[in-house]
Amino acid sequence: MTPAAFRKAALSLPGAVEGEHMGHADFRANGRIFATLGYPEIGHAMVKLSPDEQELLVAGAPETFSPVPGGWGKGGATRVLLKSADTAAVKGGLKRAYDAVMAKKRPRPRKSS
């Protein structure tokens, strides 16, 4: 899978938009990030899953999916090595991450000072 194909898959989800977070692309829906692209470097992505969903993806394709190091990974943030990624598996992960943020209450807008 290419970075362009990951971007296209993320943006194909209803209401998904691309933004930027800490110098790399992020994908949001319902005001929340569900995936990122290009971190920690080009050729990688991240999908925000539940720990159980992460465990299933990692077990099924450990050459492609791995927990993000540290606390974020323990919470389900899952790194994707795009060059070895199966398109269907990545699209499934994106959909689960998207569904999770859509199920949450939309965050309130920040007040300007």
Buried (B, 14 or more C-beta within 10 A) or exposed (E): BEBEBBBEBBEEBEEBEEEEEEEBBBBBBBEBBBBBBBBEEEBBBBBBBBEEBBBBBBEEBEEBBBBBEEEBBEBBBBBBBBEEBEEEBBBBBBBBBBEBBBEEEEEEEEEEE
